[in-house]
Amino acid sequence: MKIEKKVWPKYFQAIIEDKKNYELRLADWKCKEGDTLILREWDPKTKNYTGREITKKVKYVAKFKIDNLFWPKEDIEKYGFQIISLG
């Protein structure tokens, strides 16, 4: 399946430069391994697309809910999350 999503300029540029190889998204839409993401650069200041886009293949999807995690809710609220990109 092909899925289009907006990406803010600083994150889009990091993807273009091959620094960012992950997406953190709200799981309010379906996505699975093998799908194609069409990432379109979106400027939140002008509320318009810039015209740049990049296509990426989904390699892995991890979904989780706040009540089904490894850490206590208090620690999550105190520290938050970080996503680590491996290279």
C-alpha positions as YAML, in Angstrom:
chain: A
units: angstrom
residues:
- id: 1
  name: MET
  ca: [0.00, 0.00, 0.00]
- id: 2
  name: LYS
  ca: [1.15, 3.57, -0.67]
- id: 3
  name: ILE
  ca: [0.64, 6.05, 2.16]
- id: 4
  name: GLU
  ca: [1.27, 9.82, 1.98]
- id: 5
  name: LYS
  ca: [2.32, 11.72, 5.10]
- id: 6
  name: LYS
  ca: [3.43, 15.26, 5.88]
- id: 7
  name: VAL
  ca: [6.94, 15.86, 7.26]
- id: 8
  name: TRP
  ca: [8.18, 19.16, 8.67]
- id: 9
  name: PRO
  ca: [11.24, 20.68, 6.92]
- id: 10
  name: LYS
  ca: [13.90, 19.95, 9.59]
- id: 11
  name: TYR
  ca: [12.87, 16.28, 9.74]
- id: 12
  name: PHE
  ca: [12.52, 16.02, 5.97]
- id: 13
  name: GLN
  ca: [16.04, 17.37, 5.52]
- id: 14
  name: ALA
  ca: [17.42, 14.85, 8.03]
- id: 15
  name: ILE
  ca: [15.76, 12.06, 6.02]
- id: 16
  name: ILE
  ca: [17.22, 13.41, 2.76]
- id: 17
  name: GLU
  ca: [20.69, 13.55, 4.37]
- id: 18
  name: ASP
  ca: [20.28, 9.95, 5.56]
- id: 19
  name: LYS
  ca: [20.61, 10.99, 9.21]
- id: 20
  name: LYS
  ca: [17.05, 10.04, 10.16]
- id: 21
  name: ASN
  ca: [15.88, 6.53, 9.28]
- id: 22
  name: TYR
  ca: [12.80, 6.24, 11.49]
- id: 23
  name: GLU
  ca: [9.40, 7.86, 11.92]
- id: 24
  name: LEU
  ca: [7.59, 8.38, 15.22]
- id: 25
  name: ARG
  ca: [3.88, 8.69, 14.47]
- id: 26
  name: LEU
  ca: [0.58, 8.45, 16.24]
- id: 27
  name: ALA
  ca: [-0.84, 5.04, 15.34]
- id: 28
  name: ASP
  ca: [-4.15, 6.47, 14.08]
- id: 29
  name: TRP
  ca: [-3.63, 4.89, 10.64]
- id: 30
  name: LYS
  ca: [-2.61, 1.45, 9.40]
- id: 31
  name: CYS
  ca: [0.92, 0.72, 8.26]
- id: 32
  name: LYS
  ca: [2.76, -2.57, 7.81]
- id: 33
  name: GLU
  ca: [6.08, -3.93, 6.62]
- id: 34
  name: GLY
  ca: [6.40, -3.64, 2.86]
- id: 35
  name: ASP
  ca: [4.17, -0.56, 2.56]
- id: 36
  name: THR
  ca: [5.52, 2.52, 0.79]
- id: 37
  name: LEU
  ca: [5.60, 5.86, 2.59]
- id: 38
  name: ILE
  ca: [5.52, 8.95, 0.41]
- id: 39
  name: LEU
  ca: [6.88, 11.65, 2.70]
- id: 40
  name: ARG
  ca: [5.95, 15.14, 1.54]
- id: 41
  name: GLU
  ca: [7.68, 18.16, 3.04]
- id: 42
  name: TRP
  ca: [5.14, 20.41, 4.78]
- id: 43
  name: ASP
  ca: [5.92, 23.89, 6.08]
- id: 44
  name: PRO
  ca: [3.90, 24.46, 9.28]
- id: 45
  name: LYS
  ca: [4.48, 28.24, 9.07]
- id: 46
  name: THR
  ca: [2.94, 28.66, 5.62]
- id: 47
  name: LYS
  ca: [0.67, 25.61, 5.97]
- id: 48
  name: ASN
  ca: [1.69, 24.45, 2.51]
- id: 49
  name: TYR
  ca: [3.66, 21.67, 0.87]
- id: 50
  name: THR
  ca: [7.09, 22.76, -0.37]
- id: 51
  name: GLY
  ca: [7.04, 20.46, -3.41]
- id: 52
  name: ARG
  ca: [9.77, 18.15, -2.13]
- id: 53
  name: GLU
  ca: [8.96, 14.52, -1.44]
- id: 54
  name: ILE
  ca: [10.78, 11.26, -0.86]
- id: 55
  name: THR
  ca: [9.57, 7.66, -1.05]
- id: 56
  name: LYS
  ca: [10.65, 5.12, 1.57]
- id: 57
  name: LYS
  ca: [9.82, 1.44, 2.08]
- id: 58
  name: VAL
  ca: [8.55, 0.40, 5.53]
- id: 59
  name: LYS
  ca: [11.00, -2.13, 6.99]
- id: 60
  name: TYR
  ca: [9.60, -2.56, 10.50]
- id: 61
  name: VAL
  ca: [6.63, -1.31, 12.53]
- id: 62
  name: ALA
  ca: [6.48, -1.39, 16.34]
- id: 63
  name: LYS
  ca: [3.22, -0.37, 17.97]
- id: 64
  name: PHE
  ca: [2.62, 0.06, 21.66]
- id: 65
  name: LYS
  ca: [0.25, 1.65, 24.14]
- id: 66
  name: ILE
  ca: [1.13, 3.52, 27.28]
- id: 67
  name: ASP
  ca: [-0.31, 0.82, 29.55]
- id: 68
  name: ASN
  ca: [1.62, -1.96, 27.83]
- id: 69
  name: LEU
  ca: [5.21, -0.76, 28.17]
- id: 70
  name: PHE
  ca: [8.34, -1.89, 29.96]
- id: 71
  name: TRP
  ca: [8.53, 1.07, 32.33]
- id: 72
  name: PRO
  ca: [6.33, 2.43, 35.11]
- id: 73
  name: LYS
  ca: [3.95, 5.20, 34.02]
- id: 74
  name: GLU
  ca: [5.56, 7.58, 36.53]
- id: 75
  name: ASP
  ca: [8.98, 7.15, 34.89]
- id: 76
  name: ILE
  ca: [7.48, 7.70, 31.44]
- id: 77
  name: GLU
  ca: [5.83, 10.93, 32.61]
- id: 78
  name: LYS
  ca: [9.06, 12.08, 34.28]
- id: 79
  name: TYR
  ca: [11.55, 11.22, 31.52]
- id: 80
  name: GLY
  ca: [9.53, 10.77, 28.32]
- id: 81
  name: PHE
  ca: [10.74, 8.64, 25.44]
- id: 82
  name: GLN
  ca: [13.64, 8.75, 23.05]
- id: 83
  name: ILE
  ca: [13.86, 6.97, 19.73]
- id: 84
  name: ILE
  ca: [17.36, 5.79, 18.85]
- id: 85
  name: SER
  ca: [18.37, 5.31, 15.25]
- id: 86
  name: LEU
  ca: [20.92, 2.54, 14.70]
- id: 87
  name: GLY
  ca: [23.40, 2.63, 11.86]
...
